[in-house]
């Protein structure tokens, strides 16, 4: 249960529950693969705004319902945490303000541990992976999100208990 996709996650066993794992990384970084396997292996609830957009419109890329998708995502997070269930939120979180929002929401309903799983994949590799995806993200969006993470790198000062970086 401590290895997912060949990666070590034993450090999670040392942190109190309920835990919130925020995925951090640009599209094509491998984030959804790792986080999906991590949630499955540990029995955590997986929450994905992309999946919620698909539920609402049939299209995970449909940004016209982005606000509603995030409202639903955080309502699902609150619901799980109130039941003392650990969760994984699969989103880009390239903006510090979005990470702070998630931390504040989750802490306010009882998250005992906030963990960032940062997939720090080179931009060249994410671009290559992106080209072969079913849902291709425009290159300018990849570059923008990559630059956001460079300009506002993830930090324990944001309220995370630990950061797991995967390169």
N, C-alpha and C positions, 0 to 999 in steps of 0.2 A: 504494500500500500504506500510505501515511501518513494517508489520510483514510478515516474510517469513519462512515457515516451523517452526512456533512458535517462531521465533527469531525476536528481535527488531532491525530495521534499520532506525529509525527516524533520527539518527545523519546525515545520508546522505542528508537530506533535508536542512541542514545548510551550506553545502559546495557548492561552485560555480560549474557551468557546463560549458563545458562538463566534465564529470567525467570518470575516468578509475578505475575500480575495478579489482585488481589482486587477484586471488585466490592463497592461499599459503597453502599447505598441501600435505601429501603423499597420494598415491593411497589407497582407502578404508577409507579415513577420512570423507567422506560425501561431499566433495568439489563440485563435479559436480552436485549433487542433489541440494544443497543450492544455488550455483551460477546460475544454470539453472532457478530455481524458482525466484531468485532475478532479473535476467535479464528479465524474462517474466513479472513479476509484475510491474517493473519500466519502461518497454518499452525500455530497453537497448539492444544493439547489442551484442550477445554472440559469442565470438571467441574462438575456441578450436583447438589447434594443433592436438589432437587425432582425432577429426572429420575431419580435413583437411587430415591427413594421410589416413583415411578411404575413403575420396573422391578420393584421388590419387591412392590408391592401393586396396581398398576394405577391408583393414585390419588396424584398428586403432593402432595396436601394431607394425606395420611394421616400424622399425627404419631406414631402408635403405633410406627413403625419409625425415628423420627428419629435415635436413637443409632446404630443399625446403618447408616443412610444416611450419617451423618458418618464413621463408621469406614471405610466403603467409599470415600467421597470422598477421605479422606486417604491411604488405601492406593493409590488411583489416582494421587494427586499424587506420593507417594513413588516409585512405579514409573516415572512419566514423568520425574521429576527425576533419578533414578539413571541414566536413559538420556540425560541432558542435554537433554531436551525442555522447551520452555517451555510453561506452562499458564495457563489462565484459570479462576478459581473464581468461579462465579456464585452468590452467596449474599448475604443482607442485611448481615451483619456490623455490626449496629447496636450491639453490645456490644464494648467495648474488650477484654474478656477473650477473646472469640472471635477477634478480630483478632490478639491476641498469641499465642494458641494456633496459629493458622495460620502466622504468621511463624516461630515456633519450630520447628514441624514441617518447614516447607519449607526453612528455613536449615539444619536438621540433616542434610538429604540433598542439599545442594549448590545450593540456589537462590542465584544470584549477585546477582540484583536482585529486590527486592520493590516492587511498584508498586500503589498504590491508585487505582482509578478510581471516584471518588465522584460519584454522580448526585444532586445536591442539588436535587431537584425540590420545589417548594412543596407542602405538605400538601394544599391545596385541589385542586391539579392531580392529585395521586396518588389522591385520593378520587374524583374524576371518572372517571379512567381505570379505577380499580378496579371501579366500578359496571358497566362494560361488558366486563369480563373474563369468561372462561369460569369461572375459579376465583376467586371473590370472597373477599377476605380481610376478616374482620370489622373494622368501623371502629375498635373499641377496640384491636385489634392494630396497626393502622396508626398510631394516635395514640401508642401505647406505644413503638413502634420509632422513630417520629419524635422523641419526647421523649428516648429513649436516645441518639440521635445528637446532640441538642442538649446533653445533660448530659455526654456523653463524646465530644466531637468528635474526628475522626480527626486524627492528628498524626504528624509525622516521628519524634518521640520514641518511637513504638511500634516502630520498626525499619524503616519504609518508606524506600526510597531516593528516591522521588518520589511525589507525590500529584497526580493529574489530576482537577480538579473540573469537572464539567459542570453548568451551570445552565440 
